Amino acid sequence: MAKILPFKAWRYNDRLSKSIDQLTSPLFDVISQKQRDALYEIEHNSIHLSVPLHSETPGQAQRTIAKWKAEGVIEQDPIPGIYVYYQHFSLPGSSKSYIRKGFISFIEATDWGKPDSVILRHENTIPHSVSDRVDVLRATELNVSPTHGLYFDPSFELEKYMDESQLNPLYETEDYQGVKDVLSVIHDRAVIQKFIDKLGPEKIILADGHHRLESSIQYRQEMMQQNGHTGEEGYNYHLMYLTNGEADDLRILPTHRLISGIENFSREEFLKKLEPYFFFKPIENPYDIEEIILGKQWAFGLLFDDETIKVRLKPEAISLMEWKFPEVVKTLDLTVMHYFIIEKALGIPGKEQRGSRNITFERNFATCLTKTIKKEAQFAIITKEINMETVKQVCTSGYTLPQKSTYFYPKVICGYLFGSIKEDEFKIPFNPWQ
């Protein structure tokens, strides 16, 4: 059972809300250092909560939150609600307009490592990223930015209530992605109950925010060891943005790999190790590689500082894979890449790849090209997007994709609202489950 709850959001006071576009920030895992530096200069920008300047001391975020509450910088809404969040966007090279429709609520942070969990992950996580988030959550008891989950409703029953809510927005801004973000709220208890009842039988696929959700799960497990656990405490819940996975406005973009810091790296030796598994084709113009590999199974681009190569797995090589995965996972492009390119040719075992400092992730192709030309990366592996049906199949198989396999676009922004799990701030005046 997907147990969701309305909540009383903490939001910027009316005076500051008039300049809300100056207070929002990108998620901590997609923000550049230059963006961070500029946002830190804004006294009340949400980045001071999501990525504290002294991130090694989560207590800094705790002190900031306490100060903002005391000074009235942020105020808690008096009535619980479900917050409707629409993102209006288009994709590069296309004139088509999209509207991703969803809502923000609390959801029970069930342990996805257990068979009865209602939240299914589709990616592995990176351990050090999780521990950082747990420390901040423990110190602040505040969900600063919602993760992104998918439910599946082909009848689109909830959209009419969300559309109606959007006629009276709380905020409307354009974010760093060029996306128009619109936030509104539903307070009507009868309508809220429809959302609760609709998602009750659902299993939720986590689209984005695996590290933040895992930190909530770990924190919940830690708190459950204390006396008096009932399952109703705030620490049992996590803030999530929920969208309908049946909608056409759900866009998944590829995430490329940048390889750096490999000791004694030799391009010649690396390519030699790839030869038994891949066909090679030099590409004159690196900007063509994304289109060249599009729609071709097990095809990737290798970007070096002065050379671009298309590689494609030989069909017979797939039988050589020793990883014990079901067919739906084994034959994925990303599995092929992590096994044959990163493990077999680079020598980074699969079990070590999650925590490897040699692998970083980049959505933007131009950035990959720039970093290889400037020798900030030894090379880049250019990948393709995967579709929603594949994500669903992997989730239901009980396995996961490699970390950073998907990039659900656009990203949710931080700063519109915050969700507290402190008991005196979390409790609502009714129990929708009774």
Secondary structure, DSSP 8 states (H G I E B T S, - for coil): ---EE-B--EEE-HHHHTTGGGT-B--TTT--HHHHHHHHTSTT-THHHHS-TTTT-THHHHHHHHHHHHHTSEEE-SS-BEEEEEEEE--TT----EEEEEEEEEEE---TTSTT-SEE--B---HHHHHHHHHHHHHH-EE-S-EEEEE--TT--SHHHHHHHTTS-SEEEE-TTS-EEEEEEE--HHHHHHHHHHHTT--EEEEE-HHHHHHHHHHHHHHHTSTT--S-SGGGEEEEEEEETTSTT-EEE--EEEE---TT--HHHHHHHHTTTEEEEEES-GGGHHHHHTT-TTEEEEE-SS-EEEEEE-GGGGGG--S---HHHHTSHHHHIIIIIIIIIT---HHHHTT-TTEEEES-HHHHHHHHHTTSSSEEEE-----HHHHHHHHHHT--B-TT--EEES---BSS-BEE-SHHHH--SS-TT-
